[in-house]
């Protein structure tokens, strides 16, 4: 077990922000995370202190990076002008937000699935893929299922993976898997490419458009200037910024700002004040 004091870090905010689908509440504030084939439980102890169920080596070399714990999100939030009432409220509501550094393959499948699905439905589909096709693993006597490799999914037919309630997305997922398995889509090379080139490659995948490609860039490749624009974000830009959000103010960090906007826009607090029709 590792105990760490971490400021501006909220497990619930991260888990509910729509960027990851295998971070789930267990009990008494403890969250279970399955990522990179590993199992972790994180428990808040109060006073910005957290307990991680892992070794010191894994905390330093896996989870510190995964949770983006070395980044200073407070400095970014300080860039928000006080007269921007919406974004000021959004960063305050989204206290503790972090952009996770996730496995790009898992993110690719997750956001392909996300098209026209609610977050609970995405979580269910992703978990079903893992339990049906992942290789069982164990941590502290608990069984869990890592996300299956692209090679494993590439060997499946659309009907095989169709049991995971993917609908028309089944062919997009198997197509992406085969692109990775044969080397056409190489995440190592994507990490080395500039953001525009990486986005072009992602958009060339069958079933991947601008929004999904931006999500993969942001959540899978940690290109934090990527700015996914879904229905929620477009409505906010129209309703709060008269159709012109000042992206220039946050150049280099637009993806983080977008996540505060998205999380707040979907909240009951904002919906009561300014419902989005």
Wavefront OBJ file of the C-alpha trace (Angstrom):
o trace
v 0.000 0.000 0.000
v 1.138 3.521 -0.800
v -0.186 6.622 0.952
v 0.265 9.938 -0.828
v -0.819 13.519 -0.244
v -2.111 14.936 -3.539
v -3.716 18.328 -4.005
v -6.412 19.099 -6.573
v -7.225 15.425 -7.144
v -10.783 14.072 -7.074
v -11.513 10.433 -7.847
v -15.233 11.046 -8.355
v -14.682 13.981 -10.719
v -12.265 11.990 -12.868
v -14.427 8.854 -12.873
v -17.604 10.729 -13.808
v -16.070 13.043 -16.390
v -16.597 10.751 -19.375
v -12.951 10.209 -20.254
v -12.532 6.641 -18.954
v -14.883 3.697 -18.577
v -13.136 1.286 -16.185
v -12.873 3.472 -13.103
v -15.722 2.475 -10.810
v -16.875 3.262 -7.286
v -16.747 0.289 -4.916
v -17.701 1.539 -1.448
v -16.876 4.284 1.034
v -15.252 6.395 -1.665
v -12.874 3.684 -2.888
v -12.489 3.477 -6.662
v -11.331 0.480 -8.658
v -9.207 1.151 -11.725
v -8.189 -1.421 -14.338
v -5.588 -0.109 -16.783
v -2.533 -1.420 -18.620
v -3.368 -4.919 -17.405
v -3.145 -3.860 -13.748
v -5.703 -3.601 -10.958
v -5.742 -0.714 -8.488
v -7.932 0.462 -5.643
v -7.637 4.090 -4.528
v -9.181 5.239 -1.258
v -9.453 8.873 -0.096
v -8.361 9.206 3.539
v -9.178 12.900 3.969
v -6.991 16.008 3.987
v -5.883 15.450 0.361
v -4.445 12.043 1.319
v -5.027 8.864 -0.689
v -4.209 5.190 -0.290
v -3.146 3.247 -3.404
v -3.241 -0.559 -3.356
v 0.015 -0.987 -5.254
v 3.753 -1.235 -4.821
v 5.943 1.845 -4.712
v 7.416 0.853 -8.063
v 3.999 0.670 -9.722
v 2.930 3.943 -8.134
v 6.010 5.721 -9.455
v 6.147 4.108 -12.898
v 2.499 3.397 -13.731
v -0.035 5.300 -11.659
v 1.728 8.653 -11.222
v 1.798 8.945 -14.996
v -1.679 7.479 -15.476
v -3.293 10.042 -13.162
v -1.101 12.884 -14.516
v -0.070 13.687 -10.955
v 2.961 15.817 -11.832
v 0.941 18.401 -13.793
v -0.094 21.685 -12.153
v -3.788 22.060 -12.922
v -4.134 24.973 -10.526
v -1.868 27.095 -12.707
v -4.037 26.330 -15.730
v -7.234 27.267 -13.924
v -5.656 30.569 -12.965
v -5.699 31.500 -16.671
v -9.501 31.708 -16.662
v -10.606 35.375 -16.665
v -12.788 36.254 -13.657
v -15.400 37.759 -15.980
v -15.928 34.402 -17.722
v -18.744 33.298 -15.453
v -19.374 29.952 -17.133
v -15.776 28.749 -17.245
v -15.050 30.065 -13.746
v -17.976 28.004 -12.481
v -16.868 25.012 -14.577
v -13.315 24.854 -13.210
v -14.646 25.308 -9.699
v -17.185 22.515 -10.176
v -14.540 20.304 -11.766
v -12.085 20.615 -8.897
v -9.744 17.642 -8.903
v -10.004 16.954 -12.641
v -7.049 15.199 -14.267
v -6.683 14.089 -17.874
v -5.713 10.446 -17.577
v -2.882 9.007 -19.663
v -4.670 5.913 -20.892
v -3.799 3.047 -23.215
v -4.490 4.405 -26.729
v -5.810 1.081 -28.000
v -8.393 0.864 -25.222
v -9.316 4.515 -25.751
v -9.743 3.940 -29.488
v -12.246 1.134 -28.941
v -14.007 2.952 -26.101
v -14.655 6.097 -28.107
v -15.603 4.238 -31.257
v -18.243 2.593 -29.053
v -19.216 5.973 -27.576
v -20.953 7.169 -30.735
v -24.623 7.714 -29.894
v -24.321 5.872 -26.574
v -24.729 7.116 -23.011
v -21.811 6.852 -20.595
v -23.439 3.974 -18.618
v -24.034 2.096 -21.887
v -20.424 2.628 -22.957
v -19.180 1.335 -19.607
v -21.351 -1.762 -19.915
v -20.168 -2.474 -23.464
v -16.494 -2.009 -22.551
v -16.828 -4.247 -19.498
v -18.574 -6.914 -21.566
v -15.760 -6.879 -24.116
v -13.270 -7.370 -21.291
v -15.113 -10.209 -19.549
v -15.853 -11.994 -22.831
v -12.486 -11.635 -24.513
v -9.951 -10.518 -21.899
v -7.623 -12.960 -20.155
v -8.533 -13.326 -16.453
v -5.986 -11.932 -14.009
v -5.777 -11.716 -10.203
v -4.746 -9.082 -7.676
v -4.941 -9.697 -3.939
v -7.200 -12.647 -4.613
v -9.599 -10.621 -6.765
v -10.282 -11.660 -10.329
v -10.394 -8.994 -13.018
v -10.233 -8.794 -16.797
v -7.669 -6.590 -18.561
v -8.722 -5.019 -21.830
v -8.163 -7.533 -24.669
v -5.401 -6.894 -27.167
v -6.030 -5.686 -30.705
v -4.753 -9.047 -31.939
v -7.389 -10.875 -29.910
v -10.220 -8.708 -31.226
v -8.841 -8.818 -34.777
v -9.481 -12.578 -34.799
v -13.154 -12.076 -33.988
v -15.981 -11.708 -36.463
v -18.506 -8.903 -36.216
v -21.052 -11.426 -34.967
v -18.613 -12.587 -32.248
v -18.192 -9.112 -30.843
v -21.797 -8.237 -31.570
v -22.762 -9.938 -28.294
v -21.295 -6.894 -26.529
v -24.198 -4.668 -27.632
v -22.112 -2.629 -30.042
v -24.742 -2.416 -32.758
v -23.410 -0.948 -36.002
v -20.123 -0.154 -34.239
v -19.017 -3.813 -34.277
v -17.492 -3.452 -37.743
v -15.691 -0.262 -36.692
v -14.121 -2.019 -33.687
v -13.015 -5.097 -35.626
v -11.704 -2.875 -38.420
v -9.607 -0.836 -35.981
v -8.315 -4.026 -34.360
v -7.184 -5.412 -37.688
v -5.464 -2.115 -38.545
v -3.489 -2.320 -35.294
v -2.773 -6.049 -35.629
v -1.345 -5.696 -39.134
v 0.679 -2.603 -38.266
v -1.258 -0.075 -40.340
v -2.159 1.747 -37.131
v 0.965 1.996 -34.967
v 0.476 3.866 -31.697
v 4.232 4.198 -31.182
v 4.469 6.106 -34.454
v 1.364 8.124 -33.574
v 3.045 9.270 -30.365
v 5.979 10.504 -32.423
v 3.841 12.261 -35.037
v 2.646 15.834 -34.670
v -0.951 16.296 -33.603
v -2.293 17.140 -37.049
v -0.641 14.132 -38.668
v -1.797 11.832 -35.861
v -5.339 13.145 -36.227
v -5.297 12.528 -39.968
v -4.221 8.928 -39.414
v -6.936 8.350 -36.836
v -9.620 9.871 -39.060
v -8.622 7.442 -41.804
v -9.948 4.576 -39.682
v -13.328 3.226 -40.708
v -15.961 4.760 -38.417
v -13.694 7.395 -36.832
v -14.669 11.015 -37.398
v -13.423 14.328 -36.056
v -14.863 14.045 -32.553
v -13.727 10.457 -31.896
v -10.264 11.190 -33.320
v -9.972 14.213 -31.005
v -10.942 12.053 -28.010
v -8.270 9.490 -28.907
v -5.704 12.280 -29.246
v -6.654 13.756 -25.873
v -7.306 10.691 -23.735
v -5.108 8.115 -25.463
v -2.120 10.150 -26.675
v -2.345 12.972 -24.100
v -2.376 15.693 -26.744
v -3.865 18.151 -24.308
v -4.500 20.771 -26.961
v -7.030 18.485 -28.690
v -10.532 19.917 -28.300
v -13.292 17.329 -28.833
v -16.532 19.033 -29.785
v -19.606 16.934 -29.165
v -23.196 18.124 -28.820
v -22.619 19.325 -25.251
v -19.603 21.443 -26.133
v -21.228 22.899 -29.240
v -24.285 23.901 -27.235
v -22.130 25.550 -24.598
v -20.166 27.495 -27.210
v -23.421 28.679 -28.762
v -25.256 29.484 -25.536
v -22.418 30.906 -23.409
v -20.001 32.299 -26.007
v -22.269 33.364 -28.882
v -20.681 30.715 -31.104
v -17.064 31.816 -30.609
v -15.135 30.266 -27.720
v -11.797 32.109 -27.072
v -9.506 29.150 -27.748
v -6.476 31.428 -28.077
v -6.520 32.068 -24.325
v -5.871 28.413 -23.569
v -3.579 27.379 -26.411
v -1.639 24.277 -25.433
v -4.226 23.251 -22.817
v -7.523 23.300 -24.701
v -8.306 19.659 -24.000
v -8.229 20.186 -20.249
v -10.442 23.252 -20.554
v -12.836 21.254 -22.731
v -13.091 18.599 -20.037
v -14.079 21.141 -17.381
v -16.706 22.487 -19.808
v -18.078 19.049 -20.652
v -18.239 17.873 -17.035
v -20.008 21.025 -15.831
v -22.419 21.226 -18.783
v -23.782 17.767 -17.945
v -24.169 18.518 -14.240
v -27.481 18.962 -12.458
v -26.137 22.213 -11.035
v -25.724 23.753 -14.485
v -28.856 22.178 -15.952
v -30.999 23.767 -13.234
v -29.464 27.175 -13.846
v -29.361 27.076 -17.640
v -30.986 23.950 -19.090
v -29.676 22.867 -22.480
v -32.545 21.984 -24.774
l 1 2 3 4 5 6 7 8 9 10 11 12 13 14 15 16 17 18 19 20 21 22 23 24 25 26 27 28 29 30 31 32 33 34 35 36 37 38 39 40 41 42 43 44 45 46 47 48 49 50 51 52 53 54 55 56 57 58 59 60 61 62 63 64 65 66 67 68 69 70 71 72 73 74 75 76 77 78 79 80 81 82 83 84 85 86 87 88 89 90 91 92 93 94 95 96 97 98 99 100 101 102 103 104 105 106 107 108 109 110 111 112 113 114 115 116 117 118 119 120 121 122 123 124 125 126 127 128 129 130 131 132 133 134 135 136 137 138 139 140 141 142 143 144 145 146 147 148 149 150 151 152 153 154 155 156 157 158 159 160 161 162 163 164 165 166 167 168 169 170 171 172 173 174 175 176 177 178 179 180 181 182 183 184 185 186 187 188 189 190 191 192 193 194 195 196 197 198 199 200 201 202 203 204 205 206 207 208 209 210 211 212 213 214 215 216 217 218 219 220 221 222 223 224 225 226 227 228 229 230 231 232 233 234 235 236 237 238 239 240 241 242 243 244 245 246 247 248 249 250 251 252 253 254 255 256 257 258 259 260 261 262 263 264 265 266 267 268 269 270 271 272 273 274 275 276 277
